[in-house]
Amino acid sequence: MALEKPYKDVPGTTIFDADMLRLGYHLNQFCMSLMKSENRDRFFADQKAYLDEWPMTEDQKQAILDRDYNRMISLGGNIYFLAKIFSSDGQSFQFAAATMTGMTQQQYAEMMINGGRSADGNRYIGEQE
């Protein structure tokens, strides 16, 4: 029996819970492999071949190849593990966050400097009734 997950009704939010942990286990382990320079070298020499060594879904592999961080998260990726990918690409956390919001890095930085994103529209759906 699945646990009730009241946090499922927060628009635009993915909670990294035990179910997501299981879903993304190999995706996140792949990310951790990038901490070793020899693995980064192998990955960048032939990304698809390196990904094929991991028992991930084709959807997870494609999300990595596309550097689609939102998709990776929806497929069980944890942002702290995904940081190994964008760091290996020479990108900052700010860059990755900007791509996840559909903003440029400059737009994202300005939003954060000016107080961040409004909570409007990001409340529990049940709170809006």
MARNU-248881 format. One record per residue: y, z, x of N, C-alpha, C, O in turn; residue number from 1; residue in one letter. Coordinates in nm, 4 decimals, padded with zeros to 6 digits. Layout:
<sites>
{site {Y Z X} {Y Z X} {Y Z X} {Y Z X} NUM a},
...
</sites>
This chain:
<sites>
{site {-00.1176 00.0000 00.0841} {00.0000 00.0000 00.0000} {00.1243 00.0000 00.0888} {00.1386 00.0837 00.1779} 1 m},
{site {00.2120 -00.0935 00.0633} {00.3352 -00.1053 00.1421} {00.4330 00.0051 00.1032} {00.4407 00.0467 -00.0124} 2 a},
{site {00.5051 00.0499 00.2010} {00.6079 00.1500 00.1750} {00.7262 00.0863 00.1042} {00.7568 -00.0311 00.1250} 3 l},
{site {00.7920 00.1647 00.0206} {00.9149 00.1153 -00.0414} {01.0214 00.1058 00.0671} {01.0350 00.1950 00.1508} 4 e},
{site {01.0964 -00.0039 00.0642} {01.1976 -00.0274 00.1671} {01.3321 -00.0505 00.1003} {01.3715 -00.1648 00.0773} 5 k},
{site {01.4031 00.0584 00.0690} {01.5318 00.0410 00.0011} {01.6338 -00.0347 00.0844} {01.7295 -00.0891 00.0294} 6 p},
{site {01.6157 -00.0395 00.2142} {01.7091 -00.1115 00.3011} {01.6919 -00.2619 00.2924} {01.7708 -00.3350 00.3522} 7 y},
{site {01.5926 -00.3108 00.2207} {01.5715 -00.4547 00.2071} {01.6828 -00.5229 00.1290} {01.6972 -00.6450 00.1355} 8 k},
{site {01.7622 -00.4450 00.0548} {01.8660 -00.5091 -00.0277} {02.0051 -00.5028 00.0361} {02.1058 -00.5071 -00.0345} 9 d},
{site {02.0110 -00.4926 00.1690} {02.1386 -00.4993 00.2396} {02.1574 -00.6447 00.2836} {02.0856 -00.6919 00.3718} 10 v},
{site {02.2518 -00.7153 00.2239} {02.2685 -00.8577 00.2551} {02.2931 -00.8816 00.4041} {02.3735 -00.8129 00.4671} 11 p},
{site {02.2229 -00.9795 00.4584} {02.2456 -01.0187 00.5970} {02.1944 -00.9213 00.7004} {02.2316 -00.9303 00.8174} 12 g},
{site {02.1095 -00.8278 00.6598} {02.0616 -00.7252 00.7522} {01.9100 -00.7304 00.7626} {01.8400 -00.7320 00.6613} 13 t},
{site {01.8603 -00.7331 00.8837} {01.7170 -00.7237 00.9085} {01.6920 -00.5934 00.9807} {01.7464 -00.5704 01.0888} 14 t},
{site {01.6110 -00.5085 00.9227} {01.5772 -00.3810 00.9845} {01.4508 -00.4001 01.0673} {01.3513 -00.4539 01.0186} 15 i},
{site {01.4551 -00.3561 01.1918} {01.3393 -00.3670 01.2797} {01.2500 -00.2461 01.2540} {01.2635 -00.1418 01.3180} 16 f},
{site {01.1586 -00.2628 01.1589} {01.0675 -00.1554 01.1222} {00.9276 -00.1872 01.1742} {00.9098 -00.2823 01.2503} 17 d},
{site {00.8287 -00.1083 01.1336} {00.6923 -00.1267 01.1838} {00.6371 -00.2650 01.1490} {00.5649 -00.3241 01.2292} 18 a},
{site {00.6698 -00.3172 01.0309} {00.6222 -00.4507 00.9941} {00.6822 -00.5571 01.0858} {00.6118 -00.6480 01.1298} 19 d},
{site {00.8112 -00.5460 01.1145} {00.8759 -00.6423 01.2043} {00.8222 -00.6274 01.3470} {00.8081 -00.7258 01.4197} 20 m},
{site {00.7930 -00.5046 01.3854} {00.7355 -00.4801 01.5172} {00.6045 -00.5559 01.5333} {00.5820 -00.6204 01.6357} 21 l},
{site {00.5191 -00.5483 01.4339} {00.3912 -00.6196 01.4397} {00.4132 -00.7714 01.4389} {00.3487 -00.8444 01.5141} 22 r},
{site {00.5029 -00.8171 01.3549} {00.5308 -00.9604 01.3444} {00.5808 -01.0182 01.4764} {00.5410 -01.1280 01.5154} 23 l},
{site {00.6664 -00.9458 01.5438} {00.7306 -00.9977 01.6640} {00.6757 -00.9472 01.7949} {00.7369 -00.9681 01.8997} 24 g},
{site {00.5612 -00.8809 01.7916} {00.5093 -00.8181 01.9134} {00.5043 -00.9155 02.0317} {00.5584 -00.8854 02.1381} 25 y},
{site {00.4409 -01.0305 02.0149} {00.4261 -01.1240 02.1278} {00.5586 -01.1911 02.1641} {00.5824 -01.2210 02.2811} 26 h},
{site {00.6438 -01.2147 02.0667} {00.7776 -01.2671 02.0937} {00.8532 -01.1703 02.1842} {00.9140 -01.2111 02.2832} 27 l},
{site {00.8491 -01.0429 02.1497} {00.9210 -00.9430 02.2285} {00.8571 -00.9215 02.3655} {00.9274 -00.8946 02.4629} 28 n},
{site {00.7242 -00.9330 02.3738} {00.6578 -00.9222 02.5034} {00.6943 -01.0411 02.5930} {00.7122 -01.0255 02.7138} 29 q},
{site {00.7051 -01.1600 02.5327} {00.7527 -01.2755 02.6090} {00.8910 -01.2447 02.6679} {00.9158 -01.2682 02.7861} 30 f},
{site {00.9803 -01.1916 02.5836} {01.1155 -01.1587 02.6310} {01.1093 -01.0648 02.7507} {01.1793 -01.0849 02.8500} 31 c},
{site {01.0261 -00.9629 02.7410} {01.0145 -00.8664 02.8505} {00.9624 -00.9328 02.9785} {00.9950 -00.8897 03.0891} 32 m},
{site {00.8815 -01.0378 02.9626} {00.8288 -01.1053 03.0816} {00.9410 -01.1657 03.1647} {00.9261 -01.1848 03.2854} 33 s},
{site {01.0539 -01.1959 03.0999} {01.1664 -01.2580 03.1703} {01.2380 -01.1617 03.2642} {01.3311 -01.2014 03.3342} 34 l},
{site {01.1958 -01.0366 03.2663} {01.2542 -00.9414 03.3602} {01.2096 -00.9705 03.5038} {01.2731 -00.9257 03.5993} 35 m},
{site {01.1003 -01.0456 03.5182} {01.0510 -01.0787 03.6519} {01.0985 -01.2184 03.6893} {01.0840 -01.3129 03.6117} 36 k},
{site {01.1548 -01.2304 03.8078} {01.2120 -01.3583 03.8503} {01.1084 -01.4700 03.8529} {01.1402 -01.5840 03.8192} 37 s},
{site {00.9855 -01.4393 03.8923} {00.8840 -01.5454 03.8959} {00.8534 -01.5980 03.7551} {00.8228 -01.7161 03.7384} 38 e},
{site {00.8615 -01.5115 03.6549} {00.8407 -01.5565 03.5169} {00.9592 -01.6385 03.4666} {00.9410 -01.7379 03.3963} 39 n},
{site {01.0804 -01.5967 03.5026} {01.1977 -01.6770 03.4658} {01.1885 -01.8157 03.5282} {01.2186 -01.9157 03.4630} 40 r},
{site {01.1470 -01.8218 03.6542} {01.1330 -01.9505 03.7218} {01.0315 -02.0383 03.6487} {01.0568 -02.1567 03.6262} 41 d},
{site {00.9184 -01.9816 03.6120} {00.8156 -02.0573 03.5401} {00.8669 -02.1014 03.4040} {00.8436 -02.2149 03.3625} 42 r},
{site {00.9361 -02.0132 03.3349} {00.9891 -02.0458 03.2022} {01.0882 -02.1617 03.2112} {01.0785 -02.2576 03.1345} 43 f},
{site {01.1824 -02.1536 03.3032} {01.2842 -02.2588 03.3124} {01.2294 -02.3894 03.3710} {01.2884 -02.4956 03.3510} 44 f},
{site {01.1185 -02.3823 03.4420} {01.0571 -02.5048 03.4938} {00.9951 -02.5868 03.3802} {01.0001 -02.7098 03.3830} 45 a},
{site {00.9367 -02.5194 03.2803} {00.8762 -02.5877 03.1654} {00.8660 -02.4859 03.0517} {00.7650 -02.4172 03.0364} 46 d},
{site {00.9727 -02.4781 02.9729} {00.9815 -02.3739 02.8707} {00.8667 -02.3806 02.7707} {00.8066 -02.2781 02.7387} 47 q},
{site {00.8357 -02.5002 02.7213} {00.7298 -02.5134 02.6201} {00.5951 -02.4696 02.6773} {00.5198 -02.3980 02.6113} 48 k},
{site {00.5648 -02.5125 02.7996} {00.4368 -02.4757 02.8613} {00.4272 -02.3238 02.8775} {00.3221 -02.2653 02.8516} 49 a},
{site {00.5357 -02.2601 02.9201} {00.5337 -02.1144 02.9366} {00.5159 -02.0463 02.8010} {00.4387 -01.9511 02.7893} 50 y},
{site {00.5856 -02.0935 02.7003} {00.5725 -02.0346 02.5670} {00.4312 -02.0520 02.5122} {00.3811 -01.9649 02.4411} 51 l},
{site {00.3676 -02.1626 02.5446} {00.2317 -02.1869 02.4958} {00.1292 -02.0897 02.5544} {00.0167 -02.0812 02.5053} 52 d},
{site {00.1674 -02.0173 02.6579} {00.0795 -01.9147 02.7140} {00.0787 -01.7878 02.6292} {-00.0044 -01.6991 02.6490} 53 e},
{site {00.1724 -01.7803 02.5344} {00.1862 -01.6600 02.4524} {00.1337 -01.6862 02.3111} {00.1576 -01.7932 02.2551} 54 w},
{site {00.0622 -01.5889 02.2528} {00.0075 -01.6085 02.1174} {00.1130 -01.5876 02.0081} {00.0990 -01.5022 01.9206} 55 p},
{site {00.2182 -01.6682 02.0163} {00.3245 -01.6654 01.9149} {00.3019 -01.7782 01.8164} {00.2249 -01.8706 01.8424} 56 m},
{site {00.3699 -01.7697 01.7028} {00.3658 -01.8805 01.6082} {00.4507 -01.9950 01.6628} {00.5384 -01.9744 01.7467} 57 t},
{site {00.4235 -02.1148 01.6142} {00.5043 -02.2294 01.6557} {00.6497 -02.2100 01.6121} {00.7416 -02.2544 01.6809} 58 e},
{site {00.6704 -02.1443 01.4989} {00.8062 -02.1161 01.4508} {00.8796 -02.0241 01.5482} {00.9978 -02.0450 01.5757} 59 d},
{site {00.8111 -01.9232 01.6004} {00.8728 -01.8341 01.6989} {00.9070 -01.9106 01.8263} {01.0159 -01.8952 01.8816} 60 q},
{site {00.8136 -01.9928 01.8721} {00.8383 -02.0712 01.9944} {00.9570 -02.1652 01.9757} {01.0414 -02.1782 02.0644} 61 k},
{site {00.9632 -02.2304 01.8599} {01.0736 -02.3237 01.8359} {01.2070 -02.2506 01.8291} {01.3078 -02.3009 01.8789} 62 q},
{site {01.2088 -02.1328 01.7683} {01.3325 -02.0535 01.7620} {01.3809 -02.0199 01.9032} {01.5010 -02.0215 01.9302} 63 a},
{site {01.2874 -01.9896 01.9923} {01.3249 -01.9613 02.1317} {01.3809 -02.0867 02.1966} {01.4866 -02.0822 02.2597} 64 i},
{site {01.3111 -02.1982 02.1818} {01.3584 -02.3237 02.2421} {01.4962 -02.3619 02.1897} {01.5788 -02.4151 02.2639} 65 l},
{site {01.5209 -02.3345 02.0612} {01.6508 -02.3653 01.9993} {01.7565 -02.2592 02.0295} {01.8744 -02.2785 01.9998} 66 d},
{site {01.7146 -02.1479 02.0879} {01.8011 -02.0317 02.1107} {01.8667 -01.9894 01.9783} {01.9858 -01.9588 01.9724} 67 r},
{site {01.7853 -01.9889 01.8737} {01.8289 -01.9485 01.7399} {01.7969 -01.8005 01.7233} {01.6897 -01.7635 01.6753} 68 d},
{site {01.8916 -01.7168 01.7638} {01.8688 -01.5724 01.7652} {01.8491 -01.5152 01.6257} {01.7694 -01.4230 01.6086} 69 y},
{site {01.9187 -01.5667 01.5265} {01.8983 -01.5186 01.3899} {01.7557 -01.5463 01.3444} {01.6923 -01.4614 01.2818} 70 n},
{site {01.7060 -01.6643 01.3757} {01.5684 -01.6985 01.3381} {01.4698 -01.6102 01.4137} {01.3716 -01.5632 01.3563} 71 r},
{site {01.4954 -01.5879 01.5418} {01.4068 -01.4995 01.6193} {01.4008 -01.3610 01.5564} {01.2934 -01.3015 01.5466} 72 m},
{site {01.5154 -01.3096 01.5140} {01.5174 -01.1777 01.4499} {01.4372 -01.1803 01.3205} {01.3621 -01.0868 01.2925} 73 i},
{site {01.4521 -01.2856 01.2414} {01.3779 -01.2934 01.1153} {01.2271 -01.3056 01.1396} {01.1475 -01.2788 01.0496} 74 s},
{site {01.1880 -01.3460 01.2606} {01.0474 -01.3613 01.2964} {00.9959 -01.2446 01.3803} {00.8919 -01.2547 01.4455} 75 l},
{site {01.0700 -01.1337 01.3779} {01.0244 -01.0119 01.4440} {01.0883 -00.9807 01.5766} {01.0524 -00.8818 01.6405} 76 g},
{site {01.1820 -01.0625 01.6197} {01.2494 -01.0355 01.7466} {01.3451 -00.9180 01.7337} {01.4130 -00.9022 01.6322} 77 g},
{site {01.3493 -00.8375 01.8361} {01.4424 -00.7251 01.8420} {01.5548 -00.7637 01.9367} {01.5297 -00.8132 02.0466} 78 n},
{site {01.6778 -00.7414 01.8948} {01.7936 -00.7872 01.9719} {01.7919 -00.7358 02.1162} {01.8388 -00.8047 02.2067} 79 i},
{site {01.7385 -00.6160 02.1380} {01.7373 -00.5617 02.2738} {01.6356 -00.6341 02.3621} {01.6529 -00.6411 02.4838} 80 y},
{site {01.5308 -00.6874 02.3019} {01.4372 -00.7712 02.3758} {01.4942 -00.9113 02.3915} {01.4833 -00.9712 02.4985} 81 f},
{site {01.5556 -00.9645 02.2842} {01.6136 -01.0988 02.2893} {01.7223 -01.1091 02.3949} {01.7504 -01.2178 02.4454} 82 l},
{site {01.7829 -00.9971 02.4282} {01.8855 -00.9961 02.5333} {01.8309 -01.0511 02.6646} {01.9065 -01.1046 02.7457} 83 a},
{site {01.7008 -01.0383 02.6860} {01.6414 -01.0909 02.8096} {01.6525 -01.2435 02.8136} {01.6643 -01.3024 02.9210} 84 k},
{site {01.6488 -01.3076 02.6955} {01.6606 -01.4533 02.6917} {01.8030 -01.4956 02.7241} {01.8253 -01.5753 02.8153} 85 i},
{site {01.9012 -01.4416 02.6486} {02.0371 -01.4900 02.6742} {02.0892 -01.4437 02.8087} {02.1739 -01.5106 02.8678} 86 f},
{site {02.0413 -01.3318 02.8581} {02.0798 -01.2903 02.9937} {02.0217 -01.3862 03.0969} {02.0883 -01.4215 03.1943} 87 s},
{site {01.8970 -01.4283 03.0751} {01.8348 -01.5248 03.1665} {01.9076 -01.6584 03.1624} {01.9109 -01.7312 03.2616} 88 s},
{site {01.9661 -01.6903 03.0467} {02.0460 -01.8129 03.0335} {02.1854 -01.7964 03.0928} {02.2636 -01.8915 03.0940} 89 d},
{site {02.2175 -01.6765 03.1422} {02.3500 -01.6505 03.1988} {02.4564 -01.6266 03.0926} {02.5755 -01.6432 03.1188} 90 g},
{site {02.4134 -01.5875 02.9722} {02.5072 -01.5649 02.8619} {02.5239 -01.4148 02.8364} {02.4352 -01.3350 02.8666} 91 q},
{site {02.6372 -01.3791 02.7812} {02.6664 -01.2390 02.7513} {02.6171 -01.2009 02.6122} {02.5857 -01.2866 02.5295} 92 s},
{site {02.6112 -01.0716 02.5891} {02.5781 -01.0207 02.4559} {02.6827 -01.0697 02.3570} {02.6493 -01.1059 02.2442} 93 f},
{site {02.8087 -01.0713 02.3983} {02.9165 -01.1186 02.3108} {02.8946 -01.2649 02.2721} {02.9169 -01.3021 02.1569} 94 q},
{site {02.8519 -01.3470 02.3657} {02.8229 -01.4872 02.3364} {02.7123 -01.4978 02.2317} {02.7259 -01.5713 02.1338} 95 f},
{site {02.6029 -01.4244 02.2525} {02.4898 -01.4302 02.1586} {02.5319 -01.3812 02.0204} {02.4975 -01.4431 01.9197} 96 a},
{site {02.6057 -01.2711 02.0147} {02.6512 -01.2187 01.8858} {02.7407 -01.3196 01.8153} {02.7317 -01.3364 01.6937} 97 a},
{site {02.8255 -01.3856 01.8894} {02.9135 -01.4870 01.8300} {02.8323 -01.6001 01.7694} {02.8620 -01.6448 01.6586} 98 a},
{site {02.7296 -01.6473 01.8406} {02.6478 -01.7562 01.7857} {02.5751 -01.7103 01.6604} {02.5515 -01.7903 01.5699} 99 t},
{site {02.5392 -01.5828 01.6540} {02.4673 -01.5296 01.5378} {02.5568 -01.5180 01.4151} {02.5076 -01.5140 01.3024} 100 m},
{site {02.6868 -01.5125 01.4366} {02.7807 -01.5003 01.3243} {02.8458 -01.6335 01.2889} {02.9226 -01.6420 01.1931} 101 t},
{site {02.8152 -01.7374 01.3664} {02.8752 -01.8681 01.3403} {03.0178 -01.8791 01.3903} {03.0927 -01.9666 01.3470} 102 g},
{site {03.0554 -01.7908 01.4810} {03.1902 -01.7913 01.5369} {03.1854 -01.8379 01.6813} {03.0795 -01.8409 01.7439} 103 m},
{site {03.3017 -01.8740 01.7327} {03.3114 -01.8960 01.8762} {03.3166 -01.7584 01.9418} {03.3396 -01.6575 01.8751} 104 t},
{site {03.2952 -01.7556 02.0713} {03.3012 -01.6281 02.1416} {03.4411 -01.5677 02.1307} {03.4553 -01.4463 02.1163} 105 q},
{site {03.5437 -01.6513 02.1374} {03.6814 -01.6032 02.1252} {03.7074 -01.5452 01.9861} {03.7676 -01.4386 01.9736} 106 q},
{site {03.6622 -01.6150 01.8817} {03.6803 -01.5649 01.7453} {03.6089 -01.4309 01.7268} {03.6629 -01.3386 01.6658} 107 q},
{site {03.4889 -01.4217 01.7793} {03.4114 -01.2981 01.7671} {03.4830 -01.1839 01.8394} {03.4943 -01.0737 01.7857} 108 y},
{site {03.5312 -01.2100 01.9607} {03.6021 -01.1074 02.0373} {03.7267 -01.0599 01.9622} {03.7535 -00.9400 01.9554} 109 a},
{site {03.8021 -01.1536 01.9063} {03.9227 -01.1166 01.8313} {03.8883 -01.0345 01.7082} {03.9583 -00.9383 01.6765} 110 e},
{site {03.7808 -01.0713 01.6378} {03.7394 -00.9939 01.5214} {03.7066 -00.8502 01.5621} {03.7484 -00.7557 01.4953} 111 m},
{site {03.6332 -00.8341 01.6698} {03.5931 -00.7011 01.7130} {03.7125 -00.6193 01.7616} {03.7201 -00.4992 01.7360} 112 m},
{site {03.8051 -00.6836 01.8312} {03.9261 -00.6143 01.8775} {04.0098 -00.5664 01.7590} {04.0756 -00.4626 01.7653} 113 i},
{site {04.0057 -00.6443 01.6512} {04.0863 -00.6126 01.5331} {04.0122 -00.5288 01.4299} {04.0456 -00.5332 01.3115} 114 n},
{site {03.9135 -00.4533 01.4724} {03.8488 -00.3591 01.3809} {03.7128 -00.4002 01.3300} {03.6509 -00.3262 01.2537} 115 g},
{site {03.6646 -00.5163 01.3703} {03.5306 -00.5576 01.3294} {03.5272 -00.6218 01.1926} {03.6304 -00.6503 01.1319} 116 g},
{site {03.4078 -00.6433 01.1465} {03.3842 -00.7108 01.0193} {03.4035 -00.6131 00.9039} {03.3698 -00.4952 00.9143} 117 r},
{site {03.4572 -00.6631 00.7958} {03.4739 -00.5829 00.6750} {03.3367 -00.5491 00.6176} {03.2434 -00.6288 00.6276} 118 s},
{site {03.3249 -00.4332 00.5585} {03.2000 -00.3931 00.4934} {03.1846 -00.4588 00.3569} {03.0769 -00.4527 00.2975} 119 a},
{site {03.2906 -00.5216 00.3060} {03.2814 -00.5887 00.1758} {03.1704 -00.6921 00.1786} {03.1625 -00.7742 00.2701} 120 d},
{site {03.0852 -00.6873 00.0780} {02.9751 -00.7811 00.0686} {02.8542 -00.7409 00.1512} {02.7525 -00.8102 00.1488} 121 g},
{site {02.8630 -00.6312 00.2239} {02.7521 -00.5865 00.3073} {02.6970 -00.4520 00.2638} {02.6376 -00.3804 00.3443} 122 n},
{site {02.7153 -00.4180 00.1416} {02.6628 -00.2918 00.0898} {02.5281 -00.3164 00.0235} {02.4920 -00.4300 -00.0071} 123 r},
{site {02.4552 -00.2090 00.0022} {02.3316 -00.2213 -00.0748} {02.3631 -00.2915 -00.2047} {02.4639 -00.2623 -00.2691} 124 y},
{site {02.2776 -00.3837 -00.2436} {02.2978 -00.4529 -00.3701} {02.3047 -00.3520 -00.4839} {02.3846 -00.3674 -00.5763} 125 i},
{site {02.2220 -00.2497 -00.4775} {02.2216 -00.1447 -00.5789} {02.3525 -00.0696 -00.5893} {02.3824 -00.0151 -00.6955} 126 g},
{site {02.4320 -00.0644 -00.4833} {02.5620 00.0027 -00.4852} {02.6664 -00.0765 -00.5619} {02.7687 -00.0214 -00.6027} 127 e},
{site {02.6415 -00.2051 -00.5818} {02.7402 -00.2911 -00.6454} {02.7295 -00.2908 -00.7960} {02.8121 -00.3519 -00.8638} 128 q},
{site {02.6291 -00.2230 -00.8502} {02.6113 -00.2220 -00.9957} {02.7006 -00.1216 -01.0631} {02.6975 -00.1086 -01.1854} 129 e},
</sites>
